[in-house]
Amino acid sequence: MSVRFKQLISSLILMLMAAGLQAQVNYRPFLLNGRIYLSEEKFVDAIKQFNIAINAKPDLFDAYFLRGVAKFNLGDDQGAIEDFTTTLSIHPLYVRAYYYRGVANDRLQNYHNARSDLAKALSIDPYNADLHVANAATKMHLNDFKGAIEDFDMALLINSSLSYAYLNRGIAKWLLDRKELALEDLNKAVFHDYFDTDNWIRRGMLRAELNDISGAMADFNQAEMLDASNPLLYFQRAMVFLKQGDTLAALRDYEKVNMLDQRNALTYYNRALLYGLIGQPDAAAALYTEVIKINPGNVYGYFNRGNTYYEMKNLAAAEQDFTEAIRIFPDFAGAWINRSVVRRERKNEKGARNDYDKAMAIITAVNGPSANPDSVFSRYADSSFFNKIIALESDFVSGEARQAKVQYREMKIEPFGLFYVGLMSVKGKPQRLPTGYYSSPTLASLNANAAGFSYVIANVTRLENHPIDAKTNQFYDSIVSGGKENGCSDFFRQAIANQALQNYATALESFAIASKCSGDAEMTLLNTGVIRVSLEDLHFASENYVVDVMIAPRKSPSISQTDKKDEADYRLALADFIRLCHDQPGNAFAWYNLATTKLLMKNYNRAIDDYSEAIRLEPALGEAYYNRALTLIFLGEDKLACADLSKAGELGISEAYSVIRKYCTK
């Protein structure tokens, strides 16, 4: 059981020492703004402000510390540790940095480092109750419950009203099977913080284990009154309903969990089991499908759905699921046996016999007279393999906290798209570019003579997420219909507007003219490559997924019979970006687009090389770090990926924190 740390955002972190505030003044407003954002739990915005403060004054220890706290609260523990380490290199006696770094190490299961940090903090400030609580938490994670209780005792000796010390000491006693003593501590936790939902839920769980069902239900109901958006209370109450034999009430509570948390695979799984038990296999199969969507490597999701399909007489689907279960865990004897049964019913006698023989060989190796299970399971010696194939995602984060934190937002994990030169309507002198928009020396030169608009480098993903509204559409229309072109920049500007309006053929013509008269590849090739990718995506979708209707006079529409393509063909776009990289080897966006196009073409290792070059040229290109990280995850290099994700988040890519939560936390 994981020990709960209290939210580490409070007035504590805002009462920083004022040392060093006599230097340059330009960093101060950013440091102040960052503190305000931090207090409002706007962690991504806080990081942006601290980045500016650090750039202005690199030896500003409190900016590194507070940025680390922001990353910590976004779940980026490794990134937070790096910032706390920098803090301590500037201010070696800063207790809070040791404290946070210790807790972050604990969350990453680096327990030796955690204990070392907390010991150092305690040597500096031995009368800090929170330090003793954190030290106790690490001991609990190492199953040293007696040692943890001693630390909780010390924390309560310093501060006798610390409710979460009572709560966690109660959990430690509970795990030592001292349940009555544990209940006394949980009673004290409720007394000292009546409005903490977690206190009520934990006491309800313990009362249920002590068979005090009415007391448990009273606690869960009180928790619901305090926070009706807390999925953990419904999950635990459902378990009590099951203990009472009330399956329908349990299902209602489980459904509430998934209404609050649509990625809680554990709850989908439990619901599937219950629907199977009450004879509703259709519902069970649908719920197992949800489990597989969230945890595609979960062997029991496929195995149980296969059993359900078999019950529904859908033998083909059942065989497919058992086959997938075998692929995930080749020594799963049950899956071999069940597939054997299905294949026999599908008249595949040879396949059925082979599957049965394989299952018997596994069973004999494990249980036979000369059993040698090590020979069967040696390839799975790493426990992380089993953790992976039985993993069921379940965060149980309260609805309010889930909405506030970007790492819990529902999102598709996919790379950012290509960069292109776009137009931004501006009034007066252009201000600082928004996050995700960039410039270049060429565009800066063009912007010096621009009026009412500004050239920017933007990403197509942001355009897809924020479609053109009526006002912006009118802006582009005014450029397209603004009269005859008088120079290269006019052709370039109209080409960009036509591209935004998806007049791709006209845009390509204008870019070609602009390229000839300017001789500047940056002004054209970045965008023509993007257009060619867009056109190929449209053609591929048309040929593969859309009925192509050909309109002929006085005839019914006829359906074209073009052959389907296996993959989109991005070679024309690739040629544009290769040429641009050759002509302008210092253009980071050219290398980024080249990498992203190679990613689309599944040339993953070369894509990583090109993203690395883009990062070398433009270290603030967060999208490159993010895309390289996703590519590394796909290739199984999670550790390298997590470092890139941390940097992407630091550079303002908020999507990185959802991926960190999924792939970079223990």
N, C-alpha and C positions, 0 to 999 in steps of 0.2 A: 504494500500500500504506500503510495507516494505521500510524503508529508506536504501539507499545504503551506506555502509561504503567503503571508499577507501581501496585499498589493504594495509594491515598493515605490509608490509615488505618494508623497505626503509633504507636509511642510518641512520634514527632515532634510530633503534634498534641496530645498529652496533657500535654506539658511546657510549658504556656503560662505566661507571666509572671504573677506574682501581683499585679500592679498593680491598685489599686482595690478590694482585698478588705476594706478597713476600713470600708466603708459599711454600709448596711442589711444585716441578716443573713438576711432572709427569702428572698433569691434564691439563697443559697449551696447549699442542698440540691438545688435544681432544676438548678443548673449542674453540680453533682457527679453527680447522677443522669444528666443528659444525656451527660456524658463517659463514664460507665460504659456506657450504651446504645450510644454511638458506638463504643467499643472492642469491644463485642459485635456490632457491625454491625446493630444494631436501630435503623435510621436514622429510621423514622417515629416511634418512641417517643422517640428523642433530640430530634427537632424539637419534640414536645409539651412536653418539659421546658425546652428553651431558650426557647420562647414564653413560658412562665410567668416565667422569669428575666428576660427582656427587658421584660415588662410591669411587673415589680417594680422594675427598674433600667434604664431605656431607654438609658443611656450606657455599657452594659456591652459593650465592644468584643469580648471573647472569646466572649460568648454569640452575637453576630451571626456571628463567624467560624466557630465550631463548627457553628452551624445551617447556614451556607453549605456547610461540608464535608459535612454530612449530605445536603443537597439535591444536592450535586455527585455523591455516591455513589449517589443515586437517579436520576441522569440529568437532573435539573432544572437544567441549566446556567444558564439565564437567571435563575432564582430565586436560584441560588448567587451569580451575579455581583452581583445587587442587595445581597445580604448582605455580600459582600466589599467592595463599594463603601461601604456604611455603616460597616463595620469601619475602613476607611481614612480615612473622614471623622472618626472619633474618634481613631484612632491612625495618622497618616500615614506612619510609618516601619515599619509592621508587614510584614516581608518575606514571611511565609507567605501573607498575604492577596494580595499582588501575584502571588505564585507560583500560587496556586490560581485567581485570577481570570484570569491569563494562560492557564493550561491550559484553563479553561472557555471562554474566548474562542476558543482554538484548536479546541476540539471543535465550536464553533458556526461555525467557518470565518471568524471575525472576526480575520483574521491580523494586520492592522495593530495592532489593540488588544492582541492577544496579545503581539506583539513589544514594544510600548510598555510593557506591564506587566512583562515579563520583563527588559527593559533597566533599568527602575527598580529591580527587585529586585536585579539584578546590581550596580547602582551602590551599593547599600547593603551587599550581602554578596557580593563577587566570588569568594570561595573556597568557595561552596556548589555542590557537584558536581551536585545535582539541578536547580539552576537552569540550568546549562549543558546538561544533558540535555533539559530542557523547551524551551530556546531552539533546540536542534538539531532537536527534533521539529517545531517550527513551520516551520523552514527546509525540512525534508523535505517537509512538506505543501505548500510553495511550489515544490517540485522543485529547491531549491537544495541538492543532495546534497553538493557539495564544501564549501559553508559549514557544512552540518550535521556533516560529518566533523571539521572544525576544532573545533567546539564539543564533540563527543564526545571528541576528543583532550584538550581542556582538562579535561573532567570526569574522564577517566582519569588525567590528571596529578595531579589533586587526590585521587582515590580509585582506585587501580589495581585494586581488586577488585570494582568495580561491574559486576555481570554484565549488567544490562540496558543499560548503556552499550556494552559489547562487542556485545550482541545487535543493538541498533539501528544501531551503526556498521557492523556486518556487513551489515545490510539496505541501508544507504546505499551501501556498496561494491557490493553485489549489483545494485542499480538502476543503478549506473554501469558495469555489466558487468565488474567486477573480481571475478569469482567465486572465484578461488583465494584472493585476499586476504580476501574475505568469509568463506570457510570457516574461515580462521585465526581470525577474530574470533568466529565461532559456536563454534568449539572452545573458545575461552577463556571464552565465556559458559557453556558446559556445565561447564567445569572449576570456575568460581567459584560456580556454583549448580547442583549436580548434580540437585537435586530440583525444579527449575523445569521443568514439562512443556513450556512454550512454547519453551524453548531447544532441546529435543530435536525438537519438531515443526518448527521453522524450519530446523534443520540438516538434518532429513530432507527437507524441501522442496527445499533447495539441492542436496543430494546427488542427489535425483531429477533435477533439472535438469542436473546434471553427468553424468548417466547412471550414477551409482553406485547401482544399484538395490538391491543387497544391503545397502549402507551405509544407504540411505534406509529400507529395511524394518526394519533393526536399530534405527534411531532411533525409528521409529513404534511398534515393539513395546515399546521401553523406555518411551516416553511412556504407552503403555497400562498398563504395570505401575505407573506413578506415579499415573495418573489415568484410570481406565477410563470415566469419565463425561464425558470431553472430546470433544465432537462434531467439533472441527476435525481431530483426529488421524485419525478414521475417514474423514472427507471426503478428506483429503490421501492417505491410504493407498489409498482407492478409486481415486484418479487414477493411482497407481502401478500398481495391478492392471490398470487399463485400458491403461496403457502396455505392460504385459506381455501384453495380449490376454486376460486372465482376466475376462471380463464377469460371470460368476456371483459370483466373489469380490468384485468391485467392488460388485455389487448388495447383497451381504450387508453390506458396510461402510456403504453409503448407507442401508440400512434401519436400521442401528444409529444413524446420525445422527438419523433421524426418530423413533426410539424415545426418544432423549434430548431432542429438540427438535421437538415436533410442529408448530411454526410455521416450520420452515426450508423456505421455498418453493423456494429454489435446489436443494436436494437432491431434493425431490419432482419438480422439473422434470427434473433429470438422470436420475432413475430412470425417469421417463416416456419419455425419449428412448431409454434402453437397452431398456426393455420393447418399445418399438416396433421397435427394431432386431432383437430376437430373436423377433419375430413373435407377441407377446402384446398385441394392441391393446386388449383389455378392461382389462387391468391398466394400460396406458398411459393410457387415457381416464380411469380412476378417479384416477390420480395427477395428471393435468392438472386435474381437478376440484378436488383439494386445493390446487393452485397458485392457482387462481382464487378459492377461498374466502379465501385469505390475501392475495392481491394481485389484487383484482377488476378493477383497471385494466390488467393486464398483457396487451398485445395478442397476444403469442406464445402465451400460455396458451390463448386462444380459437382462434387460428389453427391451432396444432398439434393441439388437440383436434378441431377441424373436420376436419383431414386424417385423424385417426384414425377419427372417425365415418364419414367417407367410405369408408375402407378396410373398415369393418365393415358397409357398405351401409346405414347409418342416415342417409339423405340429408336428412331433415327436420332432424335434430339438427345435421348438418354445415352446412346452410344457415344455421341460426340462429347458429351460432358464427362463421361468416364474416361474417354481418351485424353481429354484435357487434364483431368485429375492425375492420370498416369504420367503425362508429360511433366507436370509440376513436381510430382513425387513418384519417381519410377518404382519404388519399393513399397507402394501402397497396395498391399495384398487385396484389401476389400474392393478396390476399384477394378483390379484384374478379374476378380471373381464375378462382380456385377456385370462387367462388360462381357464376360463369358456367357452369362445367362442371356443377356440381350442378344448377343450374336447367334446363340443357338435358336432363339425365337425368330430371328431374322434369317434362319436357314443357312447361316455361315458356320458350318460344323467345324471346318478346319481352324478358323479364327477362334471359335469358342474353345476348342481343345488346346490350342496354343496358349490362350489366356489362362485357362484353368491350370495347365502345367506350370506356367510362370508363377501363379499365385501359390501353388503347392511348394515350389522351390523356395520361395521367400519364407513361407511358414515353417518349412523344414529347417531352413538355415537358422531361424530364430528359436524354434521350439523343439527341434528334433533331438535324437539321442546324442548326436555329436554336434550340438548346437554351437554355432559360431556367429552370433548376431553382429559382432564387430565387422565381419567380412561384408555384411549387408549394408551396415550403416556407416562405415568408415568415411564415405564421401560426405556424410552429413555431420561430421564431428563438430563443426562450428555451430553452436546453438543458434546463431543468428539466422541460419537457414530455416530451422523449424519456426522461429519467431516470424519469419517472413511469410511462410506458407500458411500460417494459421492467423495472421494479423487481421484484426477487425478494428477499423478506425472508430474511435469514440472519445471525444474531447470533454463532453458534459460541461461546456462553458455556458453560463447564463446568457439568455437572449440579449440582455442589455449590453453586457460586455462583448458579446459576439458582434453586435452591430457597431460597437465603438472601435474595435481593433481590426485593422486592415488584414491581418494574417488569417482571420476567420471568414473573410468574404468568400462567397461562392464565385469561382472563376475557372475558366478553361485555362489549363496550363499549355500555352503555346508560344512560340517565339514571336518577337516583334517583327514587323514587316520591314519593307525597304524605306530608305530615305529618299526624299525628292525635294526640289526647290519649289516652294509655294509662295503665295502672296498673303499678306496679312493687312487688313484694313487698319489704319492708324490715324489718330487725330493729333496734330501737333508733332512735337519731337518724339521719336520712338523711345520708349522706356526699356528697362531691362527685359530681356526675352523671358517668356514663361518657361517653366520646367518642361523639358522635352523638345524645345525648339533651339536651333543653333544658327550660327552665321559663319561666314568665311571672308577672307580679304576681298575676293571678287564681289561678293554680295554687298559688303560694306561700301565698296566703291559705287556700286549701282544705287544703293540706298541714299548716298549723298545727294543724288539728283532726283530722287523719287519724292512725289508729293501725294499724300493721302493713302499711301500704302507702303509696305516694306517687304523686301524679299527675305525669306527665312528658309532654313532647311528643317523639314518636318518629317514625321514618320507616318506611313500610310495606316498603321494600326490606330493611331490617335484619330485620324480622319474617319476610319471605319467605326470607331466607338462614338464619334460625335459627327453625325451626318450634317451636310450643309443645310443650314436653315434658310428661310426666305430672304433674310437680309443679306446673308453672304452670297446667296445665289444672285441677288440683284447686283451686288458688287462685281461679281465675275461677269455678269451680262453687260454691265456698263463698260468693262474693259474690252470685251469681245466686239461690242458694237460702237466702239469709240472712234471709229473712222479709220482711214488708211494708215498703214504702217509707214513710218518715215525713217526708221533706223533699226539696227540689230536689236536694241533693247525693246523696241515696240513689238517686233516679231516674238521675242523671247517672252515678253509679258503676256501677249495674247495666246501664245502656245500654252503657257502655264494655266491661264484661265480656261482654255478649251479642255485641257487635261482634267481640271477640277470638275468641269461640267460633263465629263466623259465623252467629249467629242474627240475621240482618240485619233482618227485619221487626219482631221484638220490640225490637231496639235502636232502630230508627227511632221506634217508638211511645214508648219511654222518653225518647229525646232530645226528642221533641215536648212531652212533659209537663214535662221539666226546663226547656225553653226558656220555656214559658208562665209557670211559677212563679218563674223567676229573672230573666227579662228580660235575661240575659247571653248575647249571641250567640256569644261565644268558647267558651262551654261546650257548644255544640251544632253550630253550622254547620261548623266544621272537620271534625268527624267525620261528619256527615250527608253532606257532599260526598264524603268518602272512600268511604263506604258506597255512594253512588250510582254512583261510578266502578266499584267492585267488582261491583255488581249488573249494570251495563251490560256489563262485560267477560265476566261469566258468561253473560248472555243472548246476547251476540254470538257467543261460542264455541259455545253450544248451537245457535244458528240456522245457523251456517256450517260447523262442523267436527264436530259430534256428531250421530249419528242420534238423533232425538227420539222415544223410544218411549213410546206412550200405552197404559197398562194398562187394559183393559176386562174386566168379569166374563165368564168362560166364553168369552172370545174370545182369539185370538192377538194379540200386540202389533201395533199398527199404527204405521206410520211417518208422522209429520206431514209435510206438504208445504209448509211455510212458505217464502216467498221468502227467498233469501239477501240479507243486507245488505252493501253495499259497505264501509261504515265504521261503527264503533261511534258511538253518539249520546250525547255527554257533556253535553248542554245542561242537564239538571237539576242535575248537579254544578256546572257552570259558574255557574249562577244562585245556588247557595249561596255560592260563593266571591266572586262579585261583590257580593252583599249583605253578606258579612262584611267585605270591603274598604271598602265604603261606610260600614258601621256603626263599623268600627275601622280607620281608615286607617293607624294606627301599628302594626298587627299584621303583622310580617314574614312569619310563616308563612301568613297569608291570601294575601299577594301571591305567595309561593312556590307555593302550591297553585293559585292562579289561573294562574300562568305554566305550571306543569306540565300543567294541564288543557288550556291552549291549545296546548302542545306536542303532546299527544295528538291534538288536532284539527288539527295541522299549520299552525297560525297562528304561524310561527316568529318573525317580527319582533316581534309583540306579546308573545310569550313572553319574548323578550330584554328588552323594556322592563319587564315585570313582575318578572323576576329582578333587574334592576338596582334596582328599588324595594325589593325584599326585602333586597338587599345594603346599600342605603343605610340601611335601618332596623336591620339586624342584620349588621354587618360580619364577624361570626364565623361566618356561616352558610355553611360550606364546601360543602354540597350545592348551594346556589344558584350558587356560582362554577362548580362542576363541570358542572351542567346547562347553564348559559349557555355554557360552553366547548364542550360537545358540539354545541349548537345553532349556534354560530359555525363550528365545523368543517364541519357539514353545509352551511352557507351559503358555505363557501370562505374564511372569515376566520381562517386558521390562526394568524397572528401574534397577533391579539387573544385567540384561544382559548388560546394557550400561556401568556399572562400570567395568565388565569383559572385554568388548570390548576395553575400554580405556587402560586397563592394557595390553591387548594383543598387541595393536598398539604400546604402549611404548616399548614392548619387541621385536619389529621388525616384527610383523604380519601385513603387509600392507593391507591385505584383510579386516582387521577390520574396516578401515575407510569407505569403501563402505557400510558396514552394519550400522555403526554409522550414516551415512548420511540418510539412509532409516528409521531407527528405533529410533534414539536418538536425532533428531532435531525437533523442533516444527514446 
